[in-house]
Amino acid sequence: MTRVPYKGFIIDAKPFHLQGDRWSVNLDIERHTGADVRCRNFNALNTYATEAGAIQHCINLGMQIIDGQVENCSVDDL
């Protein structure tokens, strides 16, 4: 598990190992406000040959979502 802070959020990369030695793109984005933790899961259809490649894509995708660059994906209400 790789956790990266970004602009007040935590991107938690959680790729899954798939059949055929491929890795999925799966991540949580969390926002901590005092004692409250809000979290939303995101995933993509992309797959990668290595876990490291999938983790890097999870982090990049999380940053793009937080920056508002991914259509139909938002963390505005977290």
N, C-alpha and C positions, 0 to 999 in steps of 0.2 A: 504494500500500500504506500502510495506517495501522496503527501499532503503539501500543498503550496499556497501560501498566503498571497492574495492579489486584491488590491483596492478594497480592503475591508471584508473580503470573503475568504473562505478556504476552499480550494479546489482539491478534491480527494479523488485521485485516479484509481479506478477499480476495474481494470480490464479482466475479462474472463478468458481462460484458456479453452479454445474450441477444438473440435475434431480436426485432424489433419494439421496439427501444429500451427494453428492460426490463433490470433488474439483479437478479441472484440474491443470496441471503444465504449466504455461505461464509466461515468463519473458522477460524483455528488458535488453540489455547490452548497456550502453552508454559510450562514451569517450568524454570528454570535452577538447578542445584544444583552448585556448583563447576564442574568441567569437563563435567558431564553436562547435556544438554538433552533434555527429554522434551516431546513435542508430540502433540496430538490434534486432528483436524479435525472440525468440526461444520458442518452446513448446515441450511437450512429451506426450505420450499416457497414462502414469501413471495417476491414480486418487487416491485421499486420502479421508479418512472419515472426516478429520478435515481441516479447513482452515490453522491452525498452521502447520500441517504436510505437506500440499502442499507448504506453504511458505518456510519451511525449505528445502524441496527438490528443489525448485526454486533456492534458494541461493547456495545449494551444486552443482547443475547442472551448474549454472553460473560460479562458481569457477573452475569447471572441464573444461568448455569450454574455459575460459580465459587461463587456464594452458595447453591447447592443448590436453586434454585427451579424447575428444569426437570426434569420427570419423565423418567427413563431417560437422562439425560445427566449425567455425573459426571467430575470431574477428581481424584477422591480418590486414584487410584493414580499420578498424575503425579509 
